[in-house]
Amino acid sequence: MRRLLARLSPQDSLYPGALFTAARIATDAVATATNLQRVVVEYGRSVWADSALVLLTQLYFAQGDPAATVQAAERLRRDYPDSPLKPRADFWGARAYFDLKDDAHGCALIQEALAGAGSDVEFRNQVTFYAPRCAALTTTATPPRAAPTADSQPKTASGAGGYAVQVLAVKGAAQVDEMLTRLKVMGFDARVVRDTSGLFKVRVGRYATRDEAQQVQRRLKTRIGGQPFVVEEP
């Protein structure tokens, strides 16, 4: 598989599928995660992206990293809401929320996983096992996404243009995913931008004014260090 990847151009339509297969047959977790992260970050529009995210939720959970599990699950829910794999992501995200002592959001995802289980009896039984712990919660009043914390960004501009805060510009997908996870846990709305330079740029928010963006930039510098800076977006 390594030789096949070396022969294929990254622009080849077969490349994301080859990366996904390489992840499935990799003998160590680092190689698996790296290849899956590349599928998600570099080929987010491919048919393999949602499958890669589900495998990442399982991998992160097995590694005892509930924060990364939640980040991957929520990314699938946000970017691929119509994916048939969403109930699987809901399930692993729910288990991670439970590990984080956030039963409210865990139970919300359990409900969604049950609703999407369909005729898969084995999967439904897996999800149902966790349902009793939710009996005392009024999950219908709980949104599936965590409420903004004190570290969350101000309300962003809904229209095109405005300002953002750039925190990272790298070539490696693994660094991007790690930073996205950190920002998610802190309550920031982060995304990846890729331009003609080929770099993956992690940016936070879309703000109507430079002043709003500068406030977030100062908070980010305190929380994650480095040299985050304000950029104007078209």
C-alpha positions as CSV (number, residue, x, y, z in Angstrom):
1,M,0.0,0.0,0.0
2,R,2.9,2.3,0.7
3,R,4.2,1.8,-2.8
4,L,0.7,2.5,-4.3
5,L,0.5,5.8,-2.4
6,A,4.0,6.7,-3.6
7,R,2.9,6.1,-7.2
8,L,-0.4,7.9,-7.0
9,S,-0.6,11.7,-7.3
10,P,-2.3,13.4,-4.3
11,Q,-4.7,14.9,-6.8
12,D,-5.8,11.4,-8.1
13,S,-9.4,10.5,-7.2
14,L,-8.1,7.2,-5.9
15,Y,-5.8,8.8,-3.4
16,P,-8.2,9.3,-0.4
17,G,-9.4,5.7,-0.8
18,A,-5.8,4.5,-0.7
19,L,-5.1,6.5,2.4
20,F,-8.2,5.1,4.1
21,T,-7.1,1.5,3.2
22,A,-3.6,2.3,4.5
23,A,-5.1,3.4,7.7
24,R,-7.2,0.2,8.0
25,I,-4.2,-2.1,7.5
26,A,-1.6,-0.1,9.5
27,T,0.0,-2.0,12.3
28,D,0.4,0.9,14.7
29,A,-2.0,3.5,16.0
30,V,0.1,6.5,14.9
31,A,0.1,5.5,11.3
32,T,-3.6,4.8,11.4
33,A,-4.5,8.1,13.0
34,T,-2.2,10.0,10.6
35,N,-3.8,8.5,7.5
36,L,-7.3,9.0,8.7
37,Q,-6.6,12.6,9.7
38,R,-5.3,13.2,6.2
39,V,-8.5,11.8,4.7
40,V,-10.5,14.1,6.8
41,V,-8.5,17.3,6.5
42,E,-7.2,17.0,2.9
43,Y,-10.1,15.2,1.3
44,G,-13.1,16.3,3.3
45,R,-15.3,16.1,0.2
46,S,-14.5,12.5,-0.6
47,V,-16.8,9.6,0.1
48,W,-14.2,8.3,2.6
49,A,-14.3,11.3,5.0
50,D,-17.2,10.4,7.2
51,S,-15.9,6.8,7.4
52,A,-12.5,8.1,8.5
53,L,-14.1,10.3,11.2
54,V,-16.0,7.3,12.6
55,L,-12.8,5.3,12.8
56,L,-11.1,8.2,14.5
57,T,-13.8,8.3,17.1
58,Q,-13.2,4.6,17.8
59,L,-9.4,5.0,17.8
60,Y,-9.4,8.0,20.1
61,F,-11.8,6.3,22.5
62,A,-9.7,3.2,22.6
63,Q,-6.7,5.3,23.4
64,G,-8.5,6.9,26.4
65,D,-8.8,10.3,24.8
66,P,-12.5,11.4,25.3
67,A,-11.9,15.0,24.3
68,A,-10.5,14.0,20.9
69,T,-13.3,11.5,20.5
70,V,-15.9,14.2,21.1
71,Q,-14.1,16.5,18.6
72,A,-14.2,13.8,15.9
73,A,-17.8,12.9,16.6
74,E,-19.0,16.5,16.6
75,R,-17.1,17.2,13.4
76,L,-18.9,14.4,11.6
77,R,-22.2,15.6,13.0
78,R,-21.5,19.2,11.8
79,D,-19.9,18.5,8.4
80,Y,-21.8,15.3,7.4
81,P,-25.3,15.6,9.1
82,D,-26.9,13.3,6.5
83,S,-24.2,10.6,6.7
84,P,-25.6,7.1,7.4
85,L,-22.6,6.8,9.8
86,K,-23.8,9.6,12.0
87,P,-25.5,7.3,14.5
88,R,-22.2,5.5,15.0
89,A,-20.4,8.8,15.6
90,D,-23.3,9.7,18.0
91,F,-22.7,6.5,20.0
92,W,-18.9,7.0,20.4
93,G,-19.4,10.7,21.1
94,A,-22.0,9.8,23.8
95,R,-19.6,7.4,25.5
96,A,-16.9,10.0,25.5
97,Y,-19.2,12.7,26.9
98,F,-20.0,10.2,29.7
99,D,-16.3,9.8,30.4
100,L,-16.1,13.6,30.6
101,K,-18.9,13.5,33.2
102,D,-21.2,15.4,30.8
103,D,-24.3,13.1,30.9
104,A,-26.6,15.8,29.5
105,H,-24.8,15.9,26.1
106,G,-24.0,12.2,26.2
107,C,-27.7,11.3,26.6
108,A,-28.7,13.7,23.8
109,L,-26.4,11.7,21.5
110,I,-27.7,8.4,22.8
111,Q,-31.2,9.5,21.8
112,E,-30.0,10.4,18.3
113,A,-28.1,7.2,18.0
114,L,-31.2,5.2,19.0
115,A,-33.3,7.2,16.5
116,G,-30.8,6.4,13.7
117,A,-30.2,2.7,14.6
118,G,-32.8,1.5,12.1
119,S,-33.0,-2.3,11.7
120,D,-29.4,-2.9,13.0
121,V,-30.4,-5.0,16.1
122,E,-26.8,-5.4,17.4
123,F,-26.1,-1.7,17.2
124,R,-29.4,-0.8,18.8
125,N,-28.6,-3.2,21.6
126,Q,-25.2,-1.5,22.2
127,V,-26.8,1.9,22.3
128,T,-29.7,0.7,24.5
129,F,-27.3,-0.5,27.1
130,Y,-26.4,3.1,27.9
131,A,-30.0,4.4,27.8
132,P,-31.0,3.7,31.5
133,R,-28.5,6.2,32.8
134,C,-30.4,8.9,30.9
135,A,-33.8,8.2,32.5
136,A,-33.4,10.9,35.1
137,L,-32.4,13.6,32.5
138,T,-34.7,15.7,30.4
139,T,-32.6,15.3,27.3
140,T,-35.2,16.9,25.0
141,A,-34.3,20.3,26.5
142,T,-30.6,19.8,26.0
143,P,-28.9,20.9,22.7
144,P,-26.5,18.3,21.1
145,R,-23.6,20.7,21.2
146,A,-22.0,22.1,24.3
147,A,-23.0,25.6,25.3
148,P,-20.3,28.3,24.9
149,T,-18.0,28.6,27.9
150,A,-16.3,31.7,29.2
151,D,-13.5,31.1,26.7
152,S,-15.9,30.9,23.8
153,Q,-15.6,33.4,21.1
154,P,-18.0,36.4,20.7
155,K,-20.9,36.0,18.3
156,T,-19.4,35.9,14.8
157,A,-20.6,37.6,11.7
158,S,-23.2,35.7,9.7
159,G,-22.4,37.2,6.3
160,A,-19.4,36.8,4.0
161,G,-16.1,38.6,4.8
162,G,-14.9,39.9,8.1
163,Y,-12.1,38.9,10.3
164,A,-10.7,35.7,11.8
165,V,-7.7,34.7,14.1
166,Q,-5.1,32.4,12.6
167,V,-3.4,30.2,15.1
168,L,-1.5,27.7,12.9
169,A,-0.2,27.2,9.4
170,V,1.5,23.8,8.8
171,K,1.8,21.1,6.2
172,G,1.0,18.2,8.5
173,A,-2.6,17.0,9.0
174,A,-1.8,15.5,12.4
175,Q,-0.8,18.9,13.8
176,V,-4.0,20.4,12.4
177,D,-6.2,17.8,14.1
178,E,-4.4,18.2,17.4
179,M,-4.9,21.9,17.3
180,L,-8.6,21.6,16.3
181,T,-9.1,19.2,19.3
182,R,-7.5,21.7,21.7
183,L,-9.6,24.6,20.4
184,K,-12.8,22.5,20.6
185,V,-12.2,21.6,24.2
186,M,-11.6,25.3,25.0
187,G,-14.9,26.2,23.3
188,F,-13.5,28.0,20.2
189,D,-15.1,27.6,16.8
190,A,-12.1,26.5,14.7
191,R,-11.9,25.6,11.0
192,V,-9.2,24.7,8.4
193,V,-8.4,26.9,5.4
194,R,-6.1,25.7,2.6
195,D,-4.9,28.1,-0.1
196,T,-2.5,28.0,-3.0
197,S,0.5,27.8,-0.7
198,G,-0.5,24.2,0.2
199,L,-0.5,25.0,4.0
200,F,-3.3,24.0,6.3
201,K,-4.3,27.1,8.2
202,V,-6.3,26.8,11.4
203,R,-8.5,29.8,12.0
204,V,-10.9,30.7,14.7
205,G,-14.2,32.5,14.2
206,R,-15.7,34.9,11.7
207,Y,-16.0,38.4,13.2
208,A,-17.7,41.5,12.0
209,T,-15.0,43.9,13.3
210,R,-11.3,43.8,13.8
211,D,-11.8,44.7,17.5
212,E,-13.8,41.6,18.2
213,A,-11.1,39.5,16.5
214,Q,-8.4,41.2,18.5
215,Q,-10.1,40.4,21.7
216,V,-10.2,36.7,20.8
217,Q,-6.6,36.9,19.6
218,R,-5.5,38.1,23.0
219,R,-7.4,35.3,24.7
220,L,-5.9,32.7,22.4
221,K,-2.4,33.9,23.0
222,T,-3.0,33.5,26.7
223,R,-4.5,30.0,26.4
224,I,-2.4,28.3,23.7
225,G,0.6,30.5,23.4
226,G,2.4,31.0,20.0
227,Q,1.7,34.0,17.8
228,P,-2.0,34.0,16.8
229,F,-2.8,37.0,14.6
230,V,-5.9,38.7,13.0
231,V,-6.5,38.1,9.3
232,E,-9.1,39.8,7.0
233,E,-11.1,37.3,5.0
234,P,-12.9,38.0,1.7
